[in-house]
């Protein structure tokens, strides 16, 4: 699904993964979701997106993280 929606082109947003046909990055979508926005709010702010595109961005990020080496983060003592 996300292969159709998510593309990376060095000439668009410095090669960051974006929703095809837009300059809306996967990163932006994830940041907005993490900030507590709903998919409906993201769609309202970016009318060129669809719910399927937002879900494809989430799926893309999930697959990228699965394939990457992730190091545990330790909490700093205050």
N, C-alpha and C positions, 0 to 999 in steps of 0.2 A: 504494500500500500504506500509506504512513505517514499519508495523509490520513484513513484510517479509524482509525488508532491514536493519532495525535498531535493534540492539541487545545490551544487557548489560550483561557482565559476569565479576564477581569480579576478575578473573584471567587475564583479558585483559584490559589494560589501566586503572587499578584501578576501574573497573566497570563503567567507563564513557560510554555513548551510542556511539557505533561505527557502521560503515557500516559492515554488516555481511561478515565474511571472511577476514576482513582487521583490521588494527590497526588505521584506519582513523576515528577520532572522529567527531561527529556532531559539536562539538565546533570548531574544526579546519576549517571545511567547512564554518561555519557561520563567523568566523573571516576573512577568505579569501574573502568572499563575501562583508563583511563590509569594507574591505580595498580597495574595488573597482575592485577586480578581477572578470572576467566573468566566467560563468560555463565552457566555452571552455578552459580558462586558467587553471582552477582547474583540468579539465580532462587531460590536457596536462601534468601537474605536477604529477598527480596520475593516471597512465594508468589503474589501476585496478578498478577505479570508472567508473560509467556510469552516463549519465544525469539523468536517473530515480533514481539512488541512491542519487544523490545530491538533487534532488527535494524531495525525501523521507525524507532526513535529515531536509530540510526546513520545511516540513509539520510536522515532529515529534516535532521540536522546537516550532512551532506554537501551537500545541496541549498541550504541556507541559506548556507553558506560559498561555494558556487559563485556565488551571486547577489550576494554582498557584495564590496565593494572590500577587498582585503587588502594591507596595507602590509608590506614586508619588515622583519624584525626584525634589528638588527645587534647583534653580541656586544659587550659592554663589555670594555674592556681591564682586566685585573686589576692 
